[in-house]
Amino acid sequence: MKDLKLEMDILKIASKAVKEAQKKSLENGVANVYAKNGTIYFQLPDGTITQQMPKEYMR
């Protein structure tokens, strides 16, 4: 039971950190990248979600 509480606490802290990093990325004009079922999605700074790779990533 103690291990489950520790795991839940770690996941809560990690989730908060990820959300903050994603928010900062968007604020700095950098798209967030996600994968679901092998498909890549990009969340653009304006909130749009697309499968089209942003030009900043095409180098």
PDB file of N, CA, C and O in Angstrom:
ATOM      1  N   MET A   1       0.819  -1.194   0.000  1.00  0.00           N
ATOM      2  CA  MET A   1       0.000   0.000   0.000  1.00  0.00           C
ATOM      3  C   MET A   1       0.866   1.262   0.000  1.00  0.00           C
ATOM      4  O   MET A   1       0.542   2.258  -0.648  1.00  0.00           O
ATOM      5  N   LYS A   2       1.964   1.196   0.735  1.00  0.00           N
ATOM      6  CA  LYS A   2       2.882   2.332   0.806  1.00  0.00           C
ATOM      7  C   LYS A   2       3.494   2.629  -0.566  1.00  0.00           C
ATOM      8  O   LYS A   2       3.661   3.787  -0.948  1.00  0.00           O
ATOM      9  N   ASP A   3       3.828   1.552  -1.304  1.00  0.00           N
ATOM     10  CA  ASP A   3       4.408   1.715  -2.634  1.00  0.00           C
ATOM     11  C   ASP A   3       3.429   2.368  -3.601  1.00  0.00           C
ATOM     12  O   ASP A   3       3.821   3.177  -4.442  1.00  0.00           O
ATOM     13  N   LEU A   4       2.159   2.014  -3.479  1.00  0.00           N
ATOM     14  CA  LEU A   4       1.137   2.599  -4.350  1.00  0.00           C
ATOM     15  C   LEU A   4       1.018   4.101  -4.100  1.00  0.00           C
ATOM     16  O   LEU A   4       0.881   4.870  -5.052  1.00  0.00           O
ATOM     17  N   LYS A   5       1.067   4.529  -2.855  1.00  0.00           N
ATOM     18  CA  LYS A   5       1.001   5.956  -2.521  1.00  0.00           C
ATOM     19  C   LYS A   5       2.201   6.684  -3.116  1.00  0.00           C
ATOM     20  O   LYS A   5       2.053   7.763  -3.690  1.00  0.00           O
ATOM     21  N   LEU A   6       3.380   6.100  -2.982  1.00  0.00           N
ATOM     22  CA  LEU A   6       4.585   6.704  -3.542  1.00  0.00           C
ATOM     23  C   LEU A   6       4.471   6.823  -5.059  1.00  0.00           C
ATOM     24  O   LEU A   6       4.811   7.860  -5.628  1.00  0.00           O
ATOM     25  N   GLU A   7       3.995   5.764  -5.716  1.00  0.00           N
ATOM     26  CA  GLU A   7       3.823   5.801  -7.168  1.00  0.00           C
ATOM     27  C   GLU A   7       2.839   6.887  -7.578  1.00  0.00           C
ATOM     28  O   GLU A   7       3.081   7.608  -8.545  1.00  0.00           O
ATOM     29  N   MET A   8       1.746   7.009  -6.862  1.00  0.00           N
ATOM     30  CA  MET A   8       0.732   8.024  -7.170  1.00  0.00           C
ATOM     31  C   MET A   8       1.316   9.426  -6.989  1.00  0.00           C
ATOM     32  O   MET A   8       1.057  10.315  -7.801  1.00  0.00           O
ATOM     33  N   ASP A   9       2.095   9.627  -5.933  1.00  0.00           N
ATOM     34  CA  ASP A   9       2.719  10.931  -5.692  1.00  0.00           C
ATOM     35  C   ASP A   9       3.707  11.280  -6.810  1.00  0.00           C
ATOM     36  O   ASP A   9       3.746  12.418  -7.276  1.00  0.00           O
ATOM     37  N   ILE A  10       4.499  10.298  -7.234  1.00  0.00           N
ATOM     38  CA  ILE A  10       5.465  10.532  -8.307  1.00  0.00           C
ATOM     39  C   ILE A  10       4.744  10.880  -9.607  1.00  0.00           C
ATOM     40  O   ILE A  10       5.134  11.817 -10.304  1.00  0.00           O
ATOM     41  N   LEU A  11       3.697  10.128  -9.932  1.00  0.00           N
ATOM     42  CA  LEU A  11       2.935  10.401 -11.157  1.00  0.00           C
ATOM     43  C   LEU A  11       2.288  11.787 -11.113  1.00  0.00           C
ATOM     44  O   LEU A  11       2.239  12.475 -12.133  1.00  0.00           O
ATOM     45  N   LYS A  12       1.804  12.193  -9.973  1.00  0.00           N
ATOM     46  CA  LYS A  12       1.179  13.519  -9.827  1.00  0.00           C
ATOM     47  C   LYS A  12       2.208  14.620 -10.083  1.00  0.00           C
ATOM     48  O   LYS A  12       1.931  15.579 -10.804  1.00  0.00           O
ATOM     49  N   ILE A  13       3.384  14.478  -9.495  1.00  0.00           N
ATOM     50  CA  ILE A  13       4.455  15.470  -9.677  1.00  0.00           C
ATOM     51  C   ILE A  13       4.912  15.496 -11.132  1.00  0.00           C
ATOM     52  O   ILE A  13       5.096  16.567 -11.709  1.00  0.00           O
ATOM     53  N   ALA A  14       5.095  14.315 -11.726  1.00  0.00           N
ATOM     54  CA  ALA A  14       5.548  14.230 -13.121  1.00  0.00           C
ATOM     55  C   ALA A  14       4.515  14.832 -14.063  1.00  0.00           C
ATOM     56  O   ALA A  14       4.877  15.547 -14.997  1.00  0.00           O
ATOM     57  N   SER A  15       3.255  14.558 -13.836  1.00  0.00           N
ATOM     58  CA  SER A  15       2.189  15.090 -14.685  1.00  0.00           C
ATOM     59  C   SER A  15       2.167  16.616 -14.644  1.00  0.00           C
ATOM     60  O   SER A  15       2.014  17.274 -15.673  1.00  0.00           O
ATOM     61  N   LYS A  16       2.319  17.162 -13.455  1.00  0.00           N
ATOM     62  CA  LYS A  16       2.337  18.622 -13.304  1.00  0.00           C
ATOM     63  C   LYS A  16       3.540  19.218 -14.046  1.00  0.00           C
ATOM     64  O   LYS A  16       3.409  20.240 -14.720  1.00  0.00           O
ATOM     65  N   ALA A  17       4.700  18.585 -13.923  1.00  0.00           N
ATOM     66  CA  ALA A  17       5.909  19.075 -14.586  1.00  0.00           C
ATOM     67  C   ALA A  17       5.755  19.044 -16.101  1.00  0.00           C
ATOM     68  O   ALA A  17       6.165  19.981 -16.786  1.00  0.00           O
ATOM     69  N   VAL A  18       5.166  17.970 -16.631  1.00  0.00           N
ATOM     70  CA  VAL A  18       4.962  17.856 -18.079  1.00  0.00           C
ATOM     71  C   VAL A  18       4.020  18.949 -18.567  1.00  0.00           C
ATOM     72  O   VAL A  18       4.290  19.588 -19.583  1.00  0.00           O
ATOM     73  N   LYS A  19       2.927  19.169 -17.859  1.00  0.00           N
ATOM     74  CA  LYS A  19       1.967  20.205 -18.261  1.00  0.00           C
ATOM     75  C   LYS A  19       2.613  21.590 -18.266  1.00  0.00           C
ATOM     76  O   LYS A  19       2.351  22.395 -19.160  1.00  0.00           O
ATOM     77  N   GLU A  20       3.450  21.865 -17.278  1.00  0.00           N
ATOM     78  CA  GLU A  20       4.149  23.152 -17.231  1.00  0.00           C
ATOM     79  C   GLU A  20       5.117  23.285 -18.406  1.00  0.00           C
ATOM     80  O   GLU A  20       5.200  24.348 -19.022  1.00  0.00           O
ATOM     81  N   ALA A  21       5.842  22.227 -18.718  1.00  0.00           N
ATOM     82  CA  ALA A  21       6.789  22.254 -19.844  1.00  0.00           C
ATOM     83  C   ALA A  21       6.056  22.446 -21.159  1.00  0.00           C
ATOM     84  O   ALA A  21       6.516  23.197 -22.019  1.00  0.00           O
ATOM     85  N   GLN A  22       4.912  21.772 -21.329  1.00  0.00           N
ATOM     86  CA  GLN A  22       4.121  21.927 -22.554  1.00  0.00           C
ATOM     87  C   GLN A  22       3.626  23.365 -22.693  1.00  0.00           C
ATOM     88  O   GLN A  22       3.665  23.938 -23.782  1.00  0.00           O
ATOM     89  N   LYS A  23       3.170  23.933 -21.610  1.00  0.00           N
ATOM     90  CA  LYS A  23       2.675  25.318 -21.633  1.00  0.00           C
ATOM     91  C   LYS A  23       3.807  26.277 -22.018  1.00  0.00           C
ATOM     92  O   LYS A  23       3.615  27.175 -22.839  1.00  0.00           O
ATOM     93  N   LYS A  24       4.980  26.081 -21.424  1.00  0.00           N
ATOM     94  CA  LYS A  24       6.126  26.946 -21.737  1.00  0.00           C
ATOM     95  C   LYS A  24       6.536  26.819 -23.206  1.00  0.00           C
ATOM     96  O   LYS A  24       6.873  27.810 -23.853  1.00  0.00           O
ATOM     97  N   SER A  25       6.503  25.600 -23.716  1.00  0.00           N
ATOM     98  CA  SER A  25       6.848  25.394 -25.126  1.00  0.00           C
ATOM     99  C   SER A  25       5.932  26.205 -26.025  1.00  0.00           C
ATOM    100  O   SER A  25       6.394  26.916 -26.918  1.00  0.00           O
ATOM    101  N   LEU A  26       4.633  26.096 -25.785  1.00  0.00           N
ATOM    102  CA  LEU A  26       3.668  26.831 -26.610  1.00  0.00           C
ATOM    103  C   LEU A  26       3.861  28.337 -26.472  1.00  0.00           C
ATOM    104  O   LEU A  26       3.771  29.068 -27.458  1.00  0.00           O
ATOM    105  N   GLU A  27       4.123  28.800 -25.260  1.00  0.00           N
ATOM    106  CA  GLU A  27       4.364  30.234 -25.037  1.00  0.00           C
ATOM    107  C   GLU A  27       5.595  30.720 -25.794  1.00  0.00           C
ATOM    108  O   GLU A  27       5.658  31.880 -26.202  1.00  0.00           O
ATOM    109  N   ASN A  28       6.569  29.836 -25.980  1.00  0.00           N
ATOM    110  CA  ASN A  28       7.802  30.186 -26.697  1.00  0.00           C
ATOM    111  C   ASN A  28       7.717  29.896 -28.188  1.00  0.00           C
ATOM    112  O   ASN A  28       8.715  29.990 -28.902  1.00  0.00           O
ATOM    113  N   GLY A  29       6.521  29.543 -28.658  1.00  0.00           N
ATOM    114  CA  GLY A  29       6.326  29.331 -30.084  1.00  0.00           C
ATOM    115  C   GLY A  29       6.771  27.975 -30.595  1.00  0.00           C
ATOM    116  O   GLY A  29       6.964  27.796 -31.797  1.00  0.00           O
ATOM    117  N   VAL A  30       6.935  27.031 -29.704  1.00  0.00           N
ATOM    118  CA  VAL A  30       7.395  25.694 -30.082  1.00  0.00           C
ATOM    119  C   VAL A  30       6.218  24.716 -29.990  1.00  0.00           C
ATOM    120  O   VAL A  30       5.524  24.671 -28.974  1.00  0.00           O
ATOM    121  N   ALA A  31       6.002  23.952 -31.029  1.00  0.00           N
ATOM    122  CA  ALA A  31       4.903  22.985 -31.040  1.00  0.00           C
ATOM    123  C   ALA A  31       5.190  21.818 -30.096  1.00  0.00           C
ATOM    124  O   ALA A  31       6.336  21.389 -29.958  1.00  0.00           O
ATOM    125  N   ASN A  32       4.154  21.317 -29.459  1.00  0.00           N
ATOM    126  CA  ASN A  32       4.258  20.091 -28.668  1.00  0.00           C
ATOM    127  C   ASN A  32       4.014  18.919 -29.612  1.00  0.00           C
ATOM    128  O   ASN A  32       3.202  19.006 -30.533  1.00  0.00           O
ATOM    129  N   VAL A  33       4.721  17.830 -29.371  1.00  0.00           N
ATOM    130  CA  VAL A  33       4.618  16.653 -30.230  1.00  0.00           C
ATOM    131  C   VAL A  33       4.078  15.488 -29.414  1.00  0.00           C
ATOM    132  O   VAL A  33       4.541  15.214 -28.306  1.00  0.00           O
ATOM    133  N   TYR A  34       3.083  14.805 -29.986  1.00  0.00           N
ATOM    134  CA  TYR A  34       2.467  13.658 -29.333  1.00  0.00           C
ATOM    135  C   TYR A  34       2.406  12.504 -30.318  1.00  0.00           C
ATOM    136  O   TYR A  34       2.419  12.714 -31.530  1.00  0.00           O
ATOM    137  N   ALA A  35       2.339  11.282 -29.795  1.00  0.00           N
ATOM    138  CA  ALA A  35       2.131  10.105 -30.627  1.00  0.00           C
ATOM    139  C   ALA A  35       0.992   9.290 -30.030  1.00  0.00           C
ATOM    140  O   ALA A  35       0.932   9.069 -28.821  1.00  0.00           O
ATOM    141  N   LYS A  36       0.093   8.849 -30.900  1.00  0.00           N
ATOM    142  CA  LYS A  36      -1.020   7.998 -30.465  1.00  0.00           C
ATOM    143  C   LYS A  36      -1.202   6.914 -31.512  1.00  0.00           C
ATOM    144  O   LYS A  36      -1.415   7.194 -32.692  1.00  0.00           O
ATOM    145  N   ASN A  37      -1.114   5.686 -31.064  1.00  0.00           N
ATOM    146  CA  ASN A  37      -1.243   4.530 -31.959  1.00  0.00           C
ATOM    147  C   ASN A  37      -0.304   4.623 -33.160  1.00  0.00           C
ATOM    148  O   ASN A  37      -0.679   4.270 -34.278  1.00  0.00           O
ATOM    149  N   GLY A  38       0.916   5.100 -32.923  1.00  0.00           N
ATOM    150  CA  GLY A  38       1.910   5.178 -33.982  1.00  0.00           C
ATOM    151  C   GLY A  38       1.786   6.378 -34.903  1.00  0.00           C
ATOM    152  O   GLY A  38       2.573   6.526 -35.838  1.00  0.00           O
ATOM    153  N   THR A  39       0.800   7.244 -34.649  1.00  0.00           N
ATOM    154  CA  THR A  39       0.607   8.447 -35.460  1.00  0.00           C
ATOM    155  C   THR A  39       1.118   9.656 -34.685  1.00  0.00           C
ATOM    156  O   THR A  39       0.824   9.811 -33.500  1.00  0.00           O
ATOM    157  N   ILE A  40       1.884  10.510 -35.358  1.00  0.00           N
ATOM    158  CA  ILE A  40       2.443  11.698 -34.711  1.00  0.00           C
ATOM    159  C   ILE A  40       1.509  12.880 -34.925  1.00  0.00           C
ATOM    160  O   ILE A  40       1.016  13.113 -36.029  1.00  0.00           O
ATOM    161  N   TYR A  41       1.277  13.622 -33.844  1.00  0.00           N
ATOM    162  CA  TYR A  41       0.446  14.830 -33.878  1.00  0.00           C
ATOM    163  C   TYR A  41       1.258  15.992 -33.321  1.00  0.00           C
ATOM    164  O   TYR A  41       2.107  15.812 -32.448  1.00  0.00           O
ATOM    165  N   PHE A  42       0.988  17.179 -33.836  1.00  0.00           N
ATOM    166  CA  PHE A  42       1.645  18.391 -33.375  1.00  0.00           C
ATOM    167  C   PHE A  42       0.589  19.351 -32.853  1.00  0.00           C
ATOM    168  O   PHE A  42      -0.416  19.603 -33.518  1.00  0.00           O
ATOM    169  N   GLN A  43       0.820  19.883 -31.662  1.00  0.00           N
ATOM    170  CA  GLN A  43      -0.036  20.936 -31.124  1.00  0.00           C
ATOM    171  C   GLN A  43       0.710  22.244 -31.341  1.00  0.00           C
ATOM    172  O   GLN A  43       1.752  22.491 -30.734  1.00  0.00           O
ATOM    173  N   LEU A  44       0.163  23.067 -32.207  1.00  0.00           N
ATOM    174  CA  LEU A  44       0.806  24.331 -32.556  1.00  0.00           C
ATOM    175  C   LEU A  44       0.553  25.372 -31.474  1.00  0.00           C
ATOM    176  O   LEU A  44      -0.390  25.237 -30.694  1.00  0.00           O
ATOM    177  N   PRO A  45       1.387  26.410 -31.417  1.00  0.00           N
ATOM    178  CA  PRO A  45       1.222  27.447 -30.396  1.00  0.00           C
ATOM    179  C   PRO A  45      -0.168  28.095 -30.367  1.00  0.00           C
ATOM    180  O   PRO A  45      -0.588  28.602 -29.327  1.00  0.00           O
ATOM    181  N   ASP A  46      -0.887  28.083 -31.499  1.00  0.00           N
ATOM    182  CA  ASP A  46      -2.239  28.663 -31.505  1.00  0.00           C
ATOM    183  C   ASP A  46      -3.293  27.670 -31.020  1.00  0.00           C
ATOM    184  O   ASP A  46      -4.481  27.991 -30.994  1.00  0.00           O
ATOM    185  N   GLY A  47      -2.862  26.460 -30.633  1.00  0.00           N
ATOM    186  CA  GLY A  47      -3.777  25.450 -30.116  1.00  0.00           C
ATOM    187  C   GLY A  47      -4.230  24.432 -31.145  1.00  0.00           C
ATOM    188  O   GLY A  47      -4.830  23.418 -30.788  1.00  0.00           O
ATOM    189  N   THR A  48      -3.953  24.684 -32.417  1.00  0.00           N
ATOM    190  CA  THR A  48      -4.323  23.762 -33.486  1.00  0.00           C
ATOM    191  C   THR A  48      -3.574  22.444 -33.328  1.00  0.00           C
ATOM    192  O   THR A  48      -2.383  22.439 -33.016  1.00  0.00           O
ATOM    193  N   ILE A  49      -4.264  21.334 -33.543  1.00  0.00           N
ATOM    194  CA  ILE A  49      -3.623  20.019 -33.539  1.00  0.00           C
ATOM    195  C   ILE A  49      -3.662  19.491 -34.968  1.00  0.00           C
ATOM    196  O   ILE A  49      -4.714  19.455 -35.607  1.00  0.00           O
ATOM    197  N   THR A  50      -2.498  19.085 -35.452  1.00  0.00           N
ATOM    198  CA  THR A  50      -2.368  18.663 -36.843  1.00  0.00           C
ATOM    199  C   THR A  50      -1.374  17.514 -36.955  1.00  0.00           C
ATOM    200  O   THR A  50      -0.565  17.279 -36.058  1.00  0.00           O
ATOM    201  N   GLN A  51      -1.455  16.805 -38.074  1.00  0.00           N
ATOM    202  CA  GLN A  51      -0.458  15.781 -38.366  1.00  0.00           C
ATOM    203  C   GLN A  51       0.641  16.332 -39.272  1.00  0.00           C
ATOM    204  O   GLN A  51       1.652  15.668 -39.500  1.00  0.00           O
ATOM    205  N   GLN A  52       0.448  17.525 -39.779  1.00  0.00           N
ATOM    206  CA  GLN A  52       1.437  18.133 -40.667  1.00  0.00           C
ATOM    207  C   GLN A  52       2.590  18.687 -39.833  1.00  0.00           C
ATOM    208  O   GLN A  52       2.387  19.476 -38.910  1.00  0.00           O
ATOM    209  N   MET A  53       3.798  18.258 -40.179  1.00  0.00           N
ATOM    210  CA  MET A  53       4.974  18.688 -39.441  1.00  0.00           C
ATOM    211  C   MET A  53       5.228  20.187 -39.639  1.00  0.00           C
ATOM    212  O   MET A  53       5.263  20.657 -40.776  1.00  0.00           O
ATOM    213  N   PRO A  54       5.403  20.942 -38.550  1.00  0.00           N
ATOM    214  CA  PRO A  54       5.700  22.372 -38.687  1.00  0.00           C
ATOM    215  C   PRO A  54       7.033  22.583 -39.402  1.00  0.00           C
ATOM    216  O   PRO A  54       7.944  21.761 -39.301  1.00  0.00           O
ATOM    217  N   LYS A  55       7.130  23.680 -40.114  1.00  0.00           N
ATOM    218  CA  LYS A  55       8.350  23.947 -40.906  1.00  0.00           C
ATOM    219  C   LYS A  55       9.591  24.013 -40.020  1.00  0.00           C
ATOM    220  O   LYS A  55      10.690  23.711 -40.484  1.00  0.00           O
ATOM    221  N   GLU A  56       9.435  24.401 -38.755  1.00  0.00           N
ATOM    222  CA  GLU A  56      10.589  24.481 -37.842  1.00  0.00           C
ATOM    223  C   GLU A  56      11.221  23.107 -37.605  1.00  0.00           C
ATOM    224  O   GLU A  56      12.397  23.020 -37.252  1.00  0.00           O
ATOM    225  N   TYR A  57      10.462  22.055 -37.792  1.00  0.00           N
ATOM    226  CA  TYR A  57      10.980  20.706 -37.577  1.00  0.00           C
ATOM    227  C   TYR A  57      11.528  20.081 -38.850  1.00  0.00           C
ATOM    228  O   TYR A  57      12.047  18.966 -38.801  1.00  0.00           O
ATOM    229  N   MET A  58      11.431  20.763 -39.992  1.00  0.00           N
ATOM    230  CA  MET A  58      11.881  20.201 -41.271  1.00  0.00           C
ATOM    231  C   MET A  58      13.285  20.653 -41.640  1.00  0.00           C
ATOM    232  O   MET A  58      13.474  21.329 -42.651  1.00  0.00           O
ATOM    233  N   ARG A  59      14.246  20.295 -40.851  1.00  0.00           N
ATOM    234  CA  ARG A  59      15.627  20.648 -41.163  1.00  0.00           C
ATOM    235  C   ARG A  59      16.447  19.420 -41.396  1.00  0.00           C
ATOM    236  O   ARG A  59      17.643  19.519 -41.673  1.00  0.00           O
TER     237      ARG A  59
END
